[in-house]
Amino acid sequence: MGVTAQSNWKFNIVQSGVHHASNPDPYRGCFGSNGLKYAEDVQGLIDYGTSGRVAGFTTEAIQGVGGIVELAPGNLPAAYNSVKKIGGLCIADEVQLGFARIGSHFWGFETHGVVLNIVTMAKGIGSGIPIGVAVTTPEIAQCLMSLKEKYEIIGDVRARGLILGLELVTDRQLKTPAKVKILHIMN
């Protein structure tokens, strides 16, 4: 959804494949507290701003940096439904909210009654030590091996229990790290 202090923030970055929907701010947002209207905006981006294939949808249940804004009621379940219908992953950004920081629930996404695929977290888990974690379902974690078979850039997949590693290379035989290619992709 994006993190912003502005209420009607919306733009598409088509060339890089990243899209931002309208900020579902029930106080200042363009659709007020109508969460389903914001979810329709997500569906519109899928239909008209993408090829119809979406890798994932990331949002915070309560936007921290964006002004402590809770999402409009009904927005997140409807948006997740649109993304899941086309095979996209639903990702909860719990970097600021996670670990019972909101009081009523351990995770912010729980306040919306949604089921997701990946949770990202940091800050609350490190006690001041800079650390970040992404947790996913076993089904998604096991998919990494099939991705290795499909993409030459994936040199190695390592896993034991809940710890996973993925190494990107330019040459599998020489095990050359894909540093330049990764920097190019990220910029």
C-alpha positions, 0 to 999 in steps of 0.5 A: 500500500505504501507508507506516506503521510499524504492521504491521496497518494497514488502512483504507478511505477510500471517500468520496475513492476512496482505499483502503489494503491490509494492509501486506505486511510479512513480519516483522510483517504479518497474513499473515506472509511469505505475499505471495499473501495480501496480494495477495488483500487487494488483490483483495478491496478491488477486488471489495468496496471499489470499483466494480471500476474502479481508476485506479491502484495505488501501492507502494514495493518497499521501504517507506522511512519504514515501517521499511525493510520489503521486501514479502512475496515474490510480493505485488507481481506478484500485486497488479499482475496484479489491477490490470492485469486491470481496466485500472488502472495500476501505479505504482512509488514510487521516491522513496527507492529509485531510482537504485541506492540498494538496491545490487543493482538500479537500481530497487526494483521490479526485485527483484520482476520486475514490469512497470509503467506509471509510476515516480515518483522524486525525492531521488536525482535532485536532489543536494539540489535539491527535484525530482520526476519521473514517467516513463510509457510512451508509450501512457499519455502519448498518452492525455492528448489523448483525456482532453482531449477527454473532460473540459472541465477539461483546457485544454491538453496539451503534449508533446515527447519525454519532457516532458509538461504538462497544464493544468487550467482552469475555462474553456477559452476564458478559460484560467482556471486551476482552482486552487479546483477542484484544491484541492477535489479534493486535500482 
